[in-house]
Structure formats: structure tokens, C-alpha cells
Amino acid sequence: MNKTKKSFDCVEMMHEGALRIYEETKDMTEEQELAYWRLRNEESRKKYPQMRELEPANSTPK
């Protein structure tokens, strides 16, 4: 079976992101990690304001 060369690998990207976050948070206390995620959430909401207008993916439509 021949492997195809991918120009983009989503699973690899997800693993790299998870590893980066792990490295950033591995020595944090629970309070520090909560503060980290609150800050990341706030930054994301500012960067992508249109996301606030969308319903969460796991909610039922009205």
C-alpha cells in the first residue's frame, strides 16, 4: 500500500496544538490553569467576535 504525501494533516496539527498547550500548563496549579483558560477564552472572543453570535454546537435549535 502506497502512502500519499499530505500537504495538511489535521490529526498532526491537533496533536501539535495539544502538546503545545500541555507544555504551557504542565507546571501550573489548578487556579493558574483556570486563569490560563479564562484568558484564552477572553482573547478568542475578542479575536473572533462573530463566534459569539453562533449557537453552541451541542445546543438544540429553538
N, CA, C, O and CB atoms as a CASP TS submission, in Angstrom:
PFRMAT TS
TARGET T0000
AUTHOR 0000-0000-0000
METHOD Language model
MODEL 1
PARENT N/A
ATOM      1  N   MET     1       0.848  -1.185   0.000  1.00  0.00           N
ATOM      2  CA  MET     1       0.000   0.000   0.000  1.00  0.00           C
ATOM      3  C   MET     1       0.887   1.239   0.000  1.00  0.00           C
ATOM      4  O   MET     1       1.775   1.370   0.842  1.00  0.00           O
ATOM      5  CB  MET     1      -0.961   0.003   1.225  1.00  0.00           C
ATOM      6  N   ASN     2       0.652   2.133  -0.928  1.00  0.00           N
ATOM      7  CA  ASN     2       1.430   3.370  -1.021  1.00  0.00           C
ATOM      8  C   ASN     2       0.824   4.452  -0.149  1.00  0.00           C
ATOM      9  O   ASN     2      -0.393   4.629  -0.108  1.00  0.00           O
ATOM     10  CB  ASN     2       1.511   3.851  -2.473  1.00  0.00           C
ATOM     11  N   LYS     3       1.686   5.171   0.546  1.00  0.00           N
ATOM     12  CA  LYS     3       1.225   6.310   1.338  1.00  0.00           C
ATOM     13  C   LYS     3       1.268   7.555   0.476  1.00  0.00           C
ATOM     14  O   LYS     3       2.214   7.774  -0.280  1.00  0.00           O
ATOM     15  CB  LYS     3       2.087   6.495   2.616  1.00  0.00           C
ATOM     16  N   THR     4       0.237   8.362   0.600  1.00  0.00           N
ATOM     17  CA  THR     4       0.189   9.616  -0.137  1.00  0.00           C
ATOM     18  C   THR     4       0.791  10.713   0.727  1.00  0.00           C
ATOM     19  O   THR     4       0.586  10.742   1.940  1.00  0.00           O
ATOM     20  CB  THR     4      -1.267   9.970  -0.551  1.00  0.00           C
ATOM     21  N   LYS     5       1.525  11.601   0.105  1.00  0.00           N
ATOM     22  CA  LYS     5       2.100  12.738   0.818  1.00  0.00           C
ATOM     23  C   LYS     5       1.015  13.780   0.991  1.00  0.00           C
ATOM     24  O   LYS     5       0.474  14.294   0.011  1.00  0.00           O
ATOM     25  CB  LYS     5       3.332  13.328   0.062  1.00  0.00           C
ATOM     26  N   LYS     6       0.693  14.096   2.254  1.00  0.00           N
ATOM     27  CA  LYS     6      -0.339  15.083   2.543  1.00  0.00           C
ATOM     28  C   LYS     6       0.279  16.464   2.659  1.00  0.00           C
ATOM     29  O   LYS     6       1.371  16.628   3.204  1.00  0.00           O
ATOM     30  CB  LYS     6      -1.094  14.723   3.830  1.00  0.00           C
ATOM     31  N   SER     7      -0.436  17.459   2.139  1.00  0.00           N
ATOM     32  CA  SER     7       0.042  18.828   2.303  1.00  0.00           C
ATOM     33  C   SER     7      -0.422  19.381   3.644  1.00  0.00           C
ATOM     34  O   SER     7       0.172  20.326   4.162  1.00  0.00           O
ATOM     35  CB  SER     7      -0.454  19.725   1.146  1.00  0.00           C
ATOM     36  N   PHE     8      -1.483  18.799   4.216  1.00  0.00           N
ATOM     37  CA  PHE     8      -2.003  19.224   5.508  1.00  0.00           C
ATOM     38  C   PHE     8      -2.542  18.003   6.229  1.00  0.00           C
ATOM     39  O   PHE     8      -3.325  17.242   5.661  1.00  0.00           O
ATOM     40  CB  PHE     8      -3.106  20.313   5.348  1.00  0.00           C
ATOM     41  N   ASP     9      -2.131  17.808   7.472  1.00  0.00           N
ATOM     42  CA  ASP     9      -2.583  16.676   8.266  1.00  0.00           C
ATOM     43  C   ASP     9      -3.272  17.212   9.516  1.00  0.00           C
ATOM     44  O   ASP     9      -2.610  17.701  10.432  1.00  0.00           O
ATOM     45  CB  ASP     9      -1.395  15.732   8.637  1.00  0.00           C
ATOM     46  N   CYS    10      -4.586  17.121   9.556  1.00  0.00           N
ATOM     47  CA  CYS    10      -5.386  17.666  10.655  1.00  0.00           C
ATOM     48  C   CYS    10      -5.034  16.996  11.989  1.00  0.00           C
ATOM     49  O   CYS    10      -4.919  17.678  13.007  1.00  0.00           O
ATOM     50  CB  CYS    10      -6.882  17.491  10.357  1.00  0.00           C
ATOM     51  N   VAL    11      -4.866  15.685  11.992  1.00  0.00           N
ATOM     52  CA  VAL    11      -4.555  14.971  13.232  1.00  0.00           C
ATOM     53  C   VAL    11      -3.204  15.418  13.770  1.00  0.00           C
ATOM     54  O   VAL    11      -3.050  15.626  14.973  1.00  0.00           O
ATOM     55  CB  VAL    11      -4.563  13.446  13.003  1.00  0.00           C
ATOM     56  N   GLU    12      -2.229  15.565  12.887  1.00  0.00           N
ATOM     57  CA  GLU    12      -0.916  16.043  13.307  1.00  0.00           C
ATOM     58  C   GLU    12      -1.017  17.455  13.897  1.00  0.00           C
ATOM     59  O   GLU    12      -0.382  17.752  14.909  1.00  0.00           O
ATOM     60  CB  GLU    12       0.066  16.026  12.119  1.00  0.00           C
ATOM     61  N   MET    13      -1.808  18.315  13.272  1.00  0.00           N
ATOM     62  CA  MET    13      -1.992  19.670  13.773  1.00  0.00           C
ATOM     63  C   MET    13      -2.630  19.650  15.165  1.00  0.00           C
ATOM     64  O   MET    13      -2.218  20.403  16.048  1.00  0.00           O
ATOM     65  CB  MET    13      -2.857  20.488  12.798  1.00  0.00           C
ATOM     66  N   MET    14      -3.628  18.796  15.362  1.00  0.00           N
ATOM     67  CA  MET    14      -4.284  18.693  16.667  1.00  0.00           C
ATOM     68  C   MET    14      -3.303  18.205  17.726  1.00  0.00           C
ATOM     69  O   MET    14      -3.294  18.722  18.844  1.00  0.00           O
ATOM     70  CB  MET    14      -5.496  17.747  16.590  1.00  0.00           C
ATOM     71  N   HIS    15      -2.486  17.228  17.394  1.00  0.00           N
ATOM     72  CA  HIS    15      -1.500  16.709  18.346  1.00  0.00           C
ATOM     73  C   HIS    15      -0.470  17.775  18.704  1.00  0.00           C
ATOM     74  O   HIS    15      -0.091  17.909  19.868  1.00  0.00           O
ATOM     75  CB  HIS    15      -0.798  15.471  17.770  1.00  0.00           C
ATOM     76  N   GLU    16      -0.019  18.526  17.713  1.00  0.00           N
ATOM     77  CA  GLU    16       0.946  19.599  17.980  1.00  0.00           C
ATOM     78  C   GLU    16       0.349  20.661  18.886  1.00  0.00           C
ATOM     79  O   GLU    16       1.024  21.156  19.789  1.00  0.00           O
ATOM     80  CB  GLU    16       1.415  20.236  16.671  1.00  0.00           C
ATOM     81  N   GLY    17      -0.913  21.019  18.656  1.00  0.00           N
ATOM     82  CA  GLY    17      -1.583  22.003  19.491  1.00  0.00           C
ATOM     83  C   GLY    17      -1.763  21.505  20.914  1.00  0.00           C
ATOM     84  O   GLY    17      -1.542  22.249  21.870  1.00  0.00           O
ATOM     85  N   ALA    18      -2.162  20.256  21.057  1.00  0.00           N
ATOM     86  CA  ALA    18      -2.344  19.674  22.389  1.00  0.00           C
ATOM     87  C   ALA    18      -1.023  19.621  23.137  1.00  0.00           C
ATOM     88  O   ALA    18      -0.984  19.891  24.338  1.00  0.00           O
ATOM     89  CB  ALA    18      -2.948  18.266  22.288  1.00  0.00           C
ATOM     90  N   LEU    19       0.060  19.280  22.450  1.00  0.00           N
ATOM     91  CA  LEU    19       1.375  19.228  23.076  1.00  0.00           C
ATOM     92  C   LEU    19       1.833  20.618  23.509  1.00  0.00           C
ATOM     93  O   LEU    19       2.408  20.785  24.584  1.00  0.00           O
ATOM     94  CB  LEU    19       2.394  18.611  22.117  1.00  0.00           C
ATOM     95  N   ARG    20       1.571  21.622  22.654  1.00  0.00           N
ATOM     96  CA  ARG    20       1.946  22.993  22.996  1.00  0.00           C
ATOM     97  C   ARG    20       1.210  23.448  24.253  1.00  0.00           C
ATOM     98  O   ARG    20       1.818  24.038  25.147  1.00  0.00           O
ATOM     99  CB  ARG    20       1.644  23.947  21.824  1.00  0.00           C
ATOM    100  N   ILE    21      -0.087  23.182  24.329  1.00  0.00           N
ATOM    101  CA  ILE    21      -0.873  23.573  25.500  1.00  0.00           C
ATOM    102  C   ILE    21      -0.406  22.802  26.728  1.00  0.00           C
ATOM    103  O   ILE    21      -0.305  23.372  27.815  1.00  0.00           O
ATOM    104  CB  ILE    21      -2.377  23.331  25.255  1.00  0.00           C
ATOM    105  N   TYR    22      -0.122  21.519  26.567  1.00  0.00           N
ATOM    106  CA  TYR    22       0.376  20.729  27.695  1.00  0.00           C
ATOM    107  C   TYR    22       1.668  21.326  28.240  1.00  0.00           C
ATOM    108  O   TYR    22       1.829  21.463  29.453  1.00  0.00           O
ATOM    109  CB  TYR    22       0.604  19.267  27.272  1.00  0.00           C
ATOM    110  N   GLU    23       2.587  21.681  27.348  1.00  0.00           N
ATOM    111  CA  GLU    23       3.861  22.250  27.781  1.00  0.00           C
ATOM    112  C   GLU    23       3.654  23.580  28.505  1.00  0.00           C
ATOM    113  O   GLU    23       4.363  23.881  29.465  1.00  0.00           O
ATOM    114  CB  GLU    23       4.793  22.443  26.580  1.00  0.00           C
ATOM    115  N   GLU    24       2.687  24.375  28.049  1.00  0.00           N
ATOM    116  CA  GLU    24       2.421  25.661  28.676  1.00  0.00           C
ATOM    117  C   GLU    24       1.777  25.512  30.052  1.00  0.00           C
ATOM    118  O   GLU    24       1.976  26.370  30.912  1.00  0.00           O
ATOM    119  CB  GLU    24       1.533  26.495  27.784  1.00  0.00           C
ATOM    120  N   THR    25       1.014  24.450  30.280  1.00  0.00           N
ATOM    121  CA  THR    25       0.223  24.328  31.503  1.00  0.00           C
ATOM    122  C   THR    25       0.690  23.239  32.470  1.00  0.00           C
ATOM    123  O   THR    25       0.136  23.119  33.563  1.00  0.00           O
ATOM    124  CB  THR    25      -1.185  24.068  31.140  1.00  0.00           C
ATOM    125  N   LYS    26       1.680  22.453  32.102  1.00  0.00           N
ATOM    126  CA  LYS    26       2.020  21.268  32.902  1.00  0.00           C
ATOM    127  C   LYS    26       2.470  21.576  34.331  1.00  0.00           C
ATOM    128  O   LYS    26       2.258  20.754  35.223  1.00  0.00           O
ATOM    129  CB  LYS    26       3.101  20.500  32.211  1.00  0.00           C
ATOM    130  N   ASP    27       3.077  22.719  34.569  1.00  0.00           N
ATOM    131  CA  ASP    27       3.557  23.042  35.910  1.00  0.00           C
ATOM    132  C   ASP    27       2.644  24.017  36.649  1.00  0.00           C
ATOM    133  O   ASP    27       3.019  24.547  37.695  1.00  0.00           O
ATOM    134  CB  ASP    27       4.947  23.619  35.827  1.00  0.00           C
ATOM    135  N   MET    28       1.460  24.253  36.116  1.00  0.00           N
ATOM    136  CA  MET    28       0.539  25.202  36.730  1.00  0.00           C
ATOM    137  C   MET    28      -0.310  24.536  37.808  1.00  0.00           C
ATOM    138  O   MET    28      -0.606  23.342  37.748  1.00  0.00           O
ATOM    139  CB  MET    28      -0.360  25.826  35.670  1.00  0.00           C
ATOM    140  N   THR    29      -0.692  25.349  38.799  1.00  0.00           N
ATOM    141  CA  THR    29      -1.663  24.870  39.776  1.00  0.00           C
ATOM    142  C   THR    29      -3.032  24.894  39.110  1.00  0.00           C
ATOM    143  O   THR    29      -3.179  25.404  38.000  1.00  0.00           O
ATOM    144  CB  THR    29      -1.646  25.740  41.087  1.00  0.00           C
ATOM    145  N   GLU    30      -4.024  24.346  39.785  1.00  0.00           N
ATOM    146  CA  GLU    30      -5.373  24.340  39.227  1.00  0.00           C
ATOM    147  C   GLU    30      -5.872  25.770  39.017  1.00  0.00           C
ATOM    148  O   GLU    30      -6.488  26.070  37.994  1.00  0.00           O
ATOM    149  CB  GLU    30      -6.335  23.567  40.151  1.00  0.00           C
ATOM    150  N   GLU    31      -5.606  26.655  39.985  1.00  0.00           N
ATOM    151  CA  GLU    31      -6.040  28.055  39.854  1.00  0.00           C
ATOM    152  C   GLU    31      -5.347  28.741  38.674  1.00  0.00           C
ATOM    153  O   GLU    31      -5.976  29.493  37.930  1.00  0.00           O
ATOM    154  CB  GLU    31      -5.752  28.831  41.157  1.00  0.00           C
ATOM    155  N   GLN    32      -4.052  28.478  38.509  1.00  0.00           N
ATOM    156  CA  GLN    32      -3.315  29.072  37.390  1.00  0.00           C
ATOM    157  C   GLN    32      -3.844  28.573  36.056  1.00  0.00           C
ATOM    158  O   GLN    32      -3.961  29.339  35.099  1.00  0.00           O
ATOM    159  CB  GLN    32      -1.823  28.762  37.508  1.00  0.00           C
ATOM    160  N   GLU    33      -4.163  27.287  35.997  1.00  0.00           N
ATOM    161  CA  GLU    33      -4.672  26.734  34.748  1.00  0.00           C
ATOM    162  C   GLU    33      -6.057  27.309  34.426  1.00  0.00           C
ATOM    163  O   GLU    33      -6.353  27.598  33.266  1.00  0.00           O
ATOM    164  CB  GLU    33      -4.733  25.197  34.829  1.00  0.00           C
ATOM    165  N   LEU    34      -6.903  27.474  35.444  1.00  0.00           N
ATOM    166  CA  LEU    34      -8.207  28.097  35.216  1.00  0.00           C
ATOM    167  C   LEU    34      -8.035  29.520  34.705  1.00  0.00           C
ATOM    168  O   LEU    34      -8.753  29.938  33.796  1.00  0.00           O
ATOM    169  CB  LEU    34      -9.044  28.092  36.506  1.00  0.00           C
ATOM    170  N   ALA    35      -7.098  30.268  35.272  1.00  0.00           N
ATOM    171  CA  ALA    35      -6.824  31.625  34.819  1.00  0.00           C
ATOM    172  C   ALA    35      -6.317  31.608  33.374  1.00  0.00           C
ATOM    173  O   ALA    35      -6.691  32.465  32.573  1.00  0.00           O
ATOM    174  CB  ALA    35      -5.796  32.309  35.746  1.00  0.00           C
ATOM    175  N   TYR    36      -5.471  30.641  33.046  1.00  0.00           N
ATOM    176  CA  TYR    36      -4.956  30.479  31.683  1.00  0.00           C
ATOM    177  C   TYR    36      -6.117  30.313  30.703  1.00  0.00           C
ATOM    178  O   TYR    36      -6.166  30.989  29.675  1.00  0.00           O
ATOM    179  CB  TYR    36      -3.997  29.260  31.597  1.00  0.00           C
ATOM    180  N   TRP    37      -7.061  29.404  31.023  1.00  0.00           N
ATOM    181  CA  TRP    37      -8.167  29.143  30.102  1.00  0.00           C
ATOM    182  C   TRP    37      -9.137  30.305  30.042  1.00  0.00           C
ATOM    183  O   TRP    37      -9.717  30.566  28.988  1.00  0.00           O
ATOM    184  CB  TRP    37      -8.903  27.883  30.508  1.00  0.00           C
ATOM    185  N   ARG    38      -9.327  31.013  31.153  1.00  0.00           N
ATOM    186  CA  ARG    38     -10.188  32.202  31.116  1.00  0.00           C
ATOM    187  C   ARG    38      -9.584  33.261  30.202  1.00  0.00           C
ATOM    188  O   ARG    38     -10.296  33.887  29.417  1.00  0.00           O
ATOM    189  CB  ARG    38     -10.393  32.776  32.538  1.00  0.00           C
ATOM    190  N   LEU    39      -8.280  33.462  30.301  1.00  0.00           N
ATOM    191  CA  LEU    39      -7.600  34.430  29.451  1.00  0.00           C
ATOM    192  C   LEU    39      -7.684  34.024  27.990  1.00  0.00           C
ATOM    193  O   LEU    39      -7.979  34.854  27.130  1.00  0.00           O
ATOM    194  CB  LEU    39      -6.143  34.580  29.873  1.00  0.00           C
ATOM    195  N   ARG    40      -7.426  32.755  27.702  1.00  0.00           N
ATOM    196  CA  ARG    40      -7.501  32.263  26.321  1.00  0.00           C
ATOM    197  C   ARG    40      -8.911  32.443  25.758  1.00  0.00           C
ATOM    198  O   ARG    40      -9.077  32.804  24.593  1.00  0.00           O
ATOM    199  CB  ARG    40      -7.088  30.777  26.253  1.00  0.00           C
ATOM    200  N   ASN    41      -9.924  32.190  26.589  1.00  0.00           N
ATOM    201  CA  ASN    41     -11.311  32.361  26.167  1.00  0.00           C
ATOM    202  C   ASN    41     -11.581  33.827  25.844  1.00  0.00           C
ATOM    203  O   ASN    41     -12.176  34.142  24.813  1.00  0.00           O
ATOM    204  CB  ASN    41     -12.281  31.860  27.260  1.00  0.00           C
ATOM    205  N   GLU    42     -11.146  34.713  26.720  1.00  0.00           N
ATOM    206  CA  GLU    42     -11.347  36.145  26.501  1.00  0.00           C
ATOM    207  C   GLU    42     -10.651  36.614  25.220  1.00  0.00           C
ATOM    208  O   GLU    42     -11.228  37.363  24.432  1.00  0.00           O
ATOM    209  CB  GLU    42     -10.829  36.943  27.705  1.00  0.00           C
ATOM    210  N   GLU    43      -9.407  36.168  25.020  1.00  0.00           N
ATOM    211  CA  GLU    43      -8.666  36.539  23.810  1.00  0.00           C
ATOM    212  C   GLU    43      -9.377  36.036  22.558  1.00  0.00           C
ATOM    213  O   GLU    43      -9.455  36.751  21.559  1.00  0.00           O
ATOM    214  CB  GLU    43      -7.236  35.980  23.864  1.00  0.00           C
ATOM    215  N   SER    44      -9.893  34.816  22.607  1.00  0.00           N
ATOM    216  CA  SER    44     -10.585  34.241  21.450  1.00  0.00           C
ATOM    217  C   SER    44     -11.861  35.008  21.144  1.00  0.00           C
ATOM    218  O   SER    44     -12.179  35.254  19.980  1.00  0.00           O
ATOM    219  CB  SER    44     -10.909  32.763  21.696  1.00  0.00           C
ATOM    220  N   ARG    45     -12.587  35.383  22.182  1.00  0.00           N
ATOM    221  CA  ARG    45     -13.832  36.127  21.968  1.00  0.00           C
ATOM    222  C   ARG    45     -13.568  37.485  21.344  1.00  0.00           C
ATOM    223  O   ARG    45     -14.374  37.965  20.547  1.00  0.00           O
ATOM    224  CB  ARG    45     -14.580  36.301  23.284  1.00  0.00           C
ATOM    225  N   LYS    46     -12.452  38.112  21.691  1.00  0.00           N
ATOM    226  CA  LYS    46     -12.094  39.395  21.087  1.00  0.00           C
ATOM    227  C   LYS    46     -11.638  39.205  19.644  1.00  0.00           C
ATOM    228  O   LYS    46     -11.970  40.006  18.770  1.00  0.00           O
ATOM    229  CB  LYS    46     -10.989  40.086  21.906  1.00  0.00           C
ATOM    230  N   LYS    47     -10.878  38.143  19.400  1.00  0.00           N
ATOM    231  CA  LYS    47     -10.324  37.899  18.074  1.00  0.00           C
ATOM    232  C   LYS    47     -11.392  37.442  17.086  1.00  0.00           C
ATOM    233  O   LYS    47     -11.337  37.779  15.904  1.00  0.00           O
ATOM    234  CB  LYS    47      -9.218  36.864  18.155  1.00  0.00           C
ATOM    235  N   TYR    48     -12.362  36.675  17.576  1.00  0.00           N
ATOM    236  CA  TYR    48     -13.410  36.117  16.714  1.00  0.00           C
ATOM    237  C   TYR    48     -14.792  36.493  17.259  1.00  0.00           C
ATOM    238  O   TYR    48     -15.515  35.621  17.742  1.00  0.00           O
ATOM    239  CB  TYR    48     -13.269  34.571  16.609  1.00  0.00           C
ATOM    240  N   PRO    49     -15.172  37.780  17.189  1.00  0.00           N
ATOM    241  CA  PRO    49     -16.456  38.195  17.773  1.00  0.00           C
ATOM    242  C   PRO    49     -17.671  37.543  17.121  1.00  0.00           C
ATOM    243  O   PRO    49     -18.711  37.407  17.767  1.00  0.00           O
ATOM    244  CB  PRO    49     -16.592  39.686  17.676  1.00  0.00           C
ATOM    245  N   GLN    50     -17.563  37.138  15.859  1.00  0.00           N
ATOM    246  CA  GLN    50     -18.699  36.516  15.192  1.00  0.00           C
ATOM    247  C   GLN    50     -19.054  35.176  15.822  1.00  0.00           C
ATOM    248  O   GLN    50     -20.187  34.716  15.677  1.00  0.00           O
ATOM    249  CB  GLN    50     -18.404  36.333  13.715  1.00  0.00           C
ATOM    250  N   MET    51     -18.130  34.548  16.508  1.00  0.00           N
ATOM    251  CA  MET    51     -18.404  33.256  17.144  1.00  0.00           C
ATOM    252  C   MET    51     -19.423  33.399  18.275  1.00  0.00           C
ATOM    253  O   MET    51     -20.125  32.440  18.596  1.00  0.00           O
ATOM    254  CB  MET    51     -17.104  32.641  17.684  1.00  0.00           C
ATOM    255  N   ARG    52     -19.510  34.560  18.870  1.00  0.00           N
ATOM    256  CA  ARG    52     -20.476  34.788  19.939  1.00  0.00           C
ATOM    257  C   ARG    52     -21.895  34.757  19.396  1.00  0.00           C
ATOM    258  O   ARG    52     -22.834  34.452  20.132  1.00  0.00           O
ATOM    259  CB  ARG    52     -20.204  36.123  20.634  1.00  0.00           C
ATOM    260  N   GLU    53     -22.062  35.069  18.118  1.00  0.00           N
ATOM    261  CA  GLU    53     -23.392  35.106  17.514  1.00  0.00           C
ATOM    262  C   GLU    53     -23.914  33.712  17.186  1.00  0.00           C
ATOM    263  O   GLU    53     -25.121  33.529  17.025  1.00  0.00           O
ATOM    264  CB  GLU    53     -23.368  35.950  16.256  1.00  0.00           C
ATOM    265  N   LEU    54     -23.034  32.737  17.086  1.00  0.00           N
ATOM    266  CA  LEU    54     -23.430  31.379  16.734  1.00  0.00           C
ATOM    267  C   LEU    54     -23.888  30.620  17.976  1.00  0.00           C
ATOM    268  O   LEU    54     -23.392  30.849  19.079  1.00  0.00           O
ATOM    269  CB  LEU    54     -22.270  30.637  16.048  1.00  0.00           C
ATOM    270  N   GLU    55     -24.832  29.722  17.775  1.00  0.00           N
ATOM    271  CA  GLU    55     -25.258  28.861  18.878  1.00  0.00           C
ATOM    272  C   GLU    55     -24.196  27.788  19.097  1.00  0.00           C
ATOM    273  O   GLU    55     -23.554  27.351  18.143  1.00  0.00           O
ATOM    274  CB  GLU    55     -26.654  28.216  18.586  1.00  0.00           C
ATOM    275  N   PRO    56     -24.009  27.365  20.330  1.00  0.00           N
ATOM    276  CA  PRO    56     -23.048  26.282  20.587  1.00  0.00           C
ATOM    277  C   PRO    56     -23.448  25.027  19.800  1.00  0.00           C
ATOM    278  O   PRO    56     -24.631  24.766  19.581  1.00  0.00           O
ATOM    279  CB  PRO    56     -22.971  25.964  22.114  1.00  0.00           C
ATOM    280  N   ALA    57     -22.460  24.275  19.391  1.00  0.00           N
ATOM    281  CA  ALA    57     -22.706  23.086  18.556  1.00  0.00           C
ATOM    282  C   ALA    57     -23.543  22.037  19.265  1.00  0.00           C
ATOM    283  O   ALA    57     -24.259  21.279  18.610  1.00  0.00           O
ATOM    284  CB  ALA    57     -21.391  22.469  18.128  1.00  0.00           C
ATOM    285  N   ASN    58     -23.470  21.975  20.584  1.00  0.00           N
ATOM    286  CA  ASN    58     -24.192  20.936  21.306  1.00  0.00           C
ATOM    287  C   ASN    58     -25.556  21.403  21.808  1.00  0.00           C
ATOM    288  O   ASN    58     -26.193  20.684  22.577  1.00  0.00           O
ATOM    289  CB  ASN    58     -23.365  20.457  22.468  1.00  0.00           C
ATOM    290  N   SER    59     -26.024  22.579  21.401  1.00  0.00           N
ATOM    291  CA  SER    59     -27.331  23.052  21.846  1.00  0.00           C
ATOM    292  C   SER    59     -28.402  22.655  20.837  1.00  0.00           C
ATOM    293  O   SER    59     -28.120  22.441  19.658  1.00  0.00           O
ATOM    294  CB  SER    59     -27.321  24.582  22.047  1.00  0.00           C
ATOM    295  N   THR    60     -29.623  22.562  21.322  1.00  0.00           N
ATOM    296  CA  THR    60     -30.729  22.222  20.432  1.00  0.00           C
ATOM    297  C   THR    60     -31.295  23.514  19.851  1.00  0.00           C
ATOM    298  O   THR    60     -31.393  24.516  20.559  1.00  0.00           O
ATOM    299  CB  THR    60     -31.835  21.411  21.186  1.00  0.00           C
ATOM    300  N   PRO    61     -31.669  23.505  18.577  1.00  0.00           N
ATOM    301  CA  PRO    61     -32.227  24.716  17.956  1.00  0.00           C
ATOM    302  C   PRO    61     -33.536  25.121  18.621  1.00  0.00           C
ATOM    303  O   PRO    61     -34.285  24.285  19.127  1.00  0.00           O
ATOM    304  CB  PRO    61     -32.451  24.495  16.450  1.00  0.00           C
ATOM    305  N   LYS    62     -33.787  26.418  18.605  1.00  0.00           N
ATOM    306  CA  LYS    62     -35.027  26.932  19.231  1.00  0.00           C
ATOM    307  C   LYS    62     -36.183  26.855  18.268  1.00  0.00           C
ATOM    308  O   LYS    62     -37.300  27.240  18.613  1.00  0.00           O
ATOM    309  CB  LYS    62     -34.847  28.382  19.705  1.00  0.00           C
TER
END
